[in-house]
Amino acid sequence: MTRIKFFLASIALVLASGIPFSTASAQMQFHYQRGSILNPFSGDYSDTNILTFQHAGGWALGSSFFFIDFLDDATNDGFNDKEFYGEWYPTLSIPRLLGQDFKMGPVVDIAAIGGLNFDGDANILKVLPGLRLSWQIPGFIFVNTDFASIIDYSDGPRRKNGFIFDISWLSVFNLGSQTFSFMGHAEYVSAVDLKVGSLQDSAWILAQPQLVWDIGNVFKTPNEFHVGIEMQIWSNKLGVEGESEFRPQLLVVWQLQ
């Protein structure tokens, strides 16, 4: 699949995530990030700019989370050179579908999840069917845990099926008159073999915690502009054994709604 087809697919996913899931609780954001990012295939770091469009929303029977990154770094090496990467995770709440209330200890919902991961430069397309547990934990607006299979439909050498475990969270708190948010996700992706040959992608762990300050509150426009940092913590980045990074990135967020 060519880069243009992936680009068109990404635009279609933006529209798909925005139309059926647009509600009063929908949230759209633009993020700008800058930091020194590792190319795991060369072992070199390069200053990288990342512009992200993110959409999160809900509907009567579930939710949707979508983002697409546009990346460009300072090194012309075929990695993160005017690149884009996106993910989409629509969910369907099983209790809501059955018209039943659900609560089992701290677990307040069980949902089917169908993820899509796509990358323009590497022509990657992966489908991630699985289950989500939503947790009610004091101090957090949400905590979700996802368990999903990874089915590879990419061009080039395809991988055998693997699996992913992911936890995502959001907490908002005040220090004096100022508001801060602590959010992010952490994932474990299993090792997978190529369908042809004896090569293997190693298992990896990726965590991207963010701490941001609602700077708009200073100018009497709360919940509109945020600044902070995101930590990029990645062991065996992209499945490359031994290539890991621990790097901060500047993060600026403009929230549209």
Disulfide bonds with the S-S distance in Angstrom:
none
